[in-house]
Amino acid sequence: MDLHDLKNISDSFINTDEMPVMFIGHGNPMNGISDNAFTKALGNMSKSLPMTPHAILVISAHWLTNGTHVLVSIQPKTIHDFGGFPEALYQVQYPAPGAPELAIETGKLITSTTVVEDNHWGLDHGAWTILRHMYPAADIPVYQLSIDYHQPPEYHYKLAAELKALRKKGVLIIGSGNIVHNLYEIVFSLHAKPFDWAISFDETVKKKLQQGAFDDLIHYQRLGQEAALSIPTNDHYLPMIYTLGLINKGEDIRFTYEEIQNASISMRCFETV
């Protein structure tokens, strides 16, 4: 893709009807090459959208930085940011074009902090393992926004709200993480029985989302021992906070998938309607 093509892509970002925002629980990297209920649901999620996105912005649990970075690469590389998996997973490429001009404009929307334009990152597995099921042709421009891991959840909620204008430019914004994500307790079996605390906290979050009780989810430490077990570190939880920050007052939430994989990983997904 040359610069002329990129200019044409940038010019196409005219006002559209407001796009939904999504949270996707991406789980085990093996979902990237698996054919299961979750990956089938991903395909259905893309088909249910009101239009094909002009571009996709992913806030992934796997790009943690000091400060906020935005990916401005013309052709993002596929990052295999994991170890110990079958060789077939490392062979997967997701050659979607980037959206550098849109990424720069995204950085300008954020006024609460300075945004670093980053050309070194690529598409990590929080992005490509889900997108290859949603948009297997890899023909939609994709870019990522990092998570400043030195900041509290409320900071990320407020920062996300600064990006709402992108929803009217045909940009599908996806938070990719997991509501329950405890690798210390993970069971590597397809038939692992979910822990009671994982089921309970996942249901608590579902109810809070339905009630619009976002403040409780931002201050999740107040939700007790089940929250502590479900979120031993909040890297995978914070992408959901971004999704919440992008939701408009009065919007409804639809749950598009729910499951506990590997005993301690919630695959819950939702989007605005």
Long-range contacts (C-beta under 8 A, 24 or more apart in sequence): 1-74, 1-75, 1-97, 6-74, 6-97, 6-100, 6-101, 7-101, 9-54, 9-55, 9-97, 9-99, 9-101, 9-102, 9-141, 10-99, 10-101, 10-102, 12-54, 13-54, 13-55, 13-102, 13-169, 13-170, 13-171, 14-169, 14-170, 15-168, 15-169, 16-51, 16-54, 16-168, 16-169, 16-170, 17-50, 17-51, 17-168, 18-167, 18-168, 18-248, 19-49, 19-50, 19-51, 19-53, 19-167, 19-168, 19-170, 19-171, 19-172, 19-173, 20-49, 20-50, 20-172, 20-271, 20-272, 20-273, 21-167, 21-172, 21-173, 21-174, 21-175, 21-243, 21-246, 21-247, 21-271, 21-272, 22-172, 22-173, 22-174, 22-175, 22-243, 22-256, 22-269, 22-270, 22-271, 22-272, 23-174, 23-175, 23-176, 23-177, 23-239, 23-240, 23-243, 23-268, 23-269, 23-270, 23-271, 24-130, 24-174, 24-175, 24-176, 24-269, 25-177, 25-178, 25-179, 25-257, 25-265, 25-266, 25-267, 25-268, 25-269, 26-61, 26-125, 26-126, 26-129, 26-130, 26-176, 26-177, 26-178, 27-178, 27-261, 27-262, 27-265, 27-267, 28-261, 28-262, 28-265, 29-82, 29-85, 29-89, 29-125, 29-129, 30-85, 30-86, 30-89, 31-129, 31-130, 32-89, 32-92, 32-125, 32-128, 32-129, 32-130, 32-132, 33-88, 33-89, 33-92, 37-257, 37-259, 38-257, 38-259, 38-261, 38-267, 39-133, 41-256, 41-257, 41-269, 42-130, 42-133, 42-134, 42-257, 43-133, 43-134, 44-256, 45-134, 45-256, 45-257, 45-269, 45-271, 46-134, 46-135, 48-256, 49-172, 51-170, 52-140, 53-140, 53-170, 53-171, 53-172, 54-140, 54-141, 54-169, 54-170, 54-171, 55-99, 55-102, 55-140, 55-141, 55-142, 55-143, 55-170, 55-171, 55-172, 56-96, 56-131, 56-135, 56-140, 56-141, 56-142, 56-143, 56-171, 56-172, 56-173, 56-174, 57-106, 57-142, 57-143, 57-144, 57-145, 57-163, 57-166, 57-171, 57-172, 57-173, 57-174, 58-123, 58-126, 58-127, 58-131, 58-142, 58-143, 58-144, 58-145, 58-173, 58-174, 58-176, 59-144, 59-145, 59-147, 59-160, 59-173, 59-174, 59-175, 59-176, 59-239, 59-242, 60-124, 60-126, 60-127, 60-144, 60-147, 60-176, 60-177, 60-239, 61-126, 61-147, 61-176, 61-177, 61-178, 61-181, 61-235, 61-236, 61-238, 61-239, 62-124, 62-125, 62-126, 62-235, 63-121, 63-124, 63-126, 63-144, 63-145, 63-146, 63-147, 64-146, 64-147, 64-149, 64-235, 65-116, 65-146, 65-147, 65-148, 65-149, 66-148, 66-149, 66-150, 67-113, 67-114, 67-115, 67-116, 67-146, 67-148, 68-110, 68-113, 68-114, 68-115, 68-116, 68-145, 68-146, 68-147, 68-148, 68-159, 69-115, 69-116, 69-117, 69-118, 69-121, 69-145, 69-146, 70-103, 70-104, 70-106, 70-107, 70-115, 70-116, 70-117, 70-118, 70-143, 70-144, 70-145, 70-146, 71-98, 71-103, 71-118, 71-119, 71-121, 71-122, 71-143, 71-144, 71-145, 72-98, 72-100, 72-103, 72-104, 72-117, 72-118, 72-119, 72-143, 73-98, 73-100, 73-118, 73-119, 73-121, 73-122, 73-143, 74-98, 74-100, 76-121, 76-122, 76-123, 76-142, 76-143, 76-144, 77-122, 77-123, 78-122, 78-123, 78-128, 79-121, 79-122, 79-123, 79-124, 79-125, 79-128, 80-125, 81-124, 81-125, 82-125, 92-128, 92-132, 94-123, 94-127, 94-128, 94-131, 94-132, 94-138, 95-138, 96-123, 96-131, 96-135, 96-138, 96-139, 96-140, 96-141, 96-142, 97-139, 97-141, 97-142, 98-141, 98-142, 98-143, 99-141, 99-142, 99-143, 100-143, 102-141, 102-143, 102-169, 102-171, 103-143, 106-143, 106-145, 106-163, 106-166, 109-162, 109-163, 109-165, 109-166, 110-159, 110-162, 110-163, 111-162, 112-158, 112-159, 112-162, 113-148, 113-159, 118-146, 121-146, 126-176, 126-177, 126-239, 127-174, 127-176, 130-174, 130-176, 147-235, 147-238, 147-239, 147-242, 149-235, 153-218, 153-219, 153-220, 153-234, 153-237, 153-238, 153-241, 154-218, 154-219, 156-238, 156-241, 156-242, 156-245, 157-214, 157-218, 157-241, 157-242, 157-244, 157-245, 158-245, 159-242, 159-245, 160-241, 160-242, 160-243, 160-244, 160-245, 160-246, 161-245, 161-246, 163-245, 163-246, 164-246, 164-248, 167-246, 173-242, 173-243, 173-246, 174-243, 175-239, 175-240, 175-241, 175-242, 175-243, 176-239, 177-235, 177-236, 177-237, 177-238, 177-239, 177-240, 178-236, 178-237, 178-265, 178-266, 178-267, 179-205, 179-230, 179-236, 179-237, 179-240, 179-266, 179-268, 180-230, 180-231, 180-260, 180-264, 180-265, 180-266, 181-230, 181-231, 181-233, 181-235, 181-236, 181-237, 181-264, 181-265, 181-266, 182-229, 182-230, 182-231, 182-232, 182-264, 182-265, 183-264, 184-232, 184-264, 185-229, 185-263, 185-264, 186-262, 186-263, 186-264, 186-265, 187-262, 187-263, 187-264, 188-262, 189-262, 189-263, 192-261, 192-262, 192-263, 193-263, 194-260, 194-263, 194-264, 195-229, 195-260, 195-263, 195-264, 197-225, 197-226, 197-229, 197-230, 198-229, 198-230, 198-260, 198-263, 198-264, 198-265, 198-266, 199-260, 200-226, 201-226, 201-227, 201-229, 201-230, 201-266, 202-230, 202-258, 202-260, 202-266, 202-268, 205-266, 205-268, 206-255, 206-258, 206-268, 209-253, 209-270, 210-253, 214-244, 214-247, 217-241, 217-244, 218-244, 230-266, 243-270, 247-272, 248-272
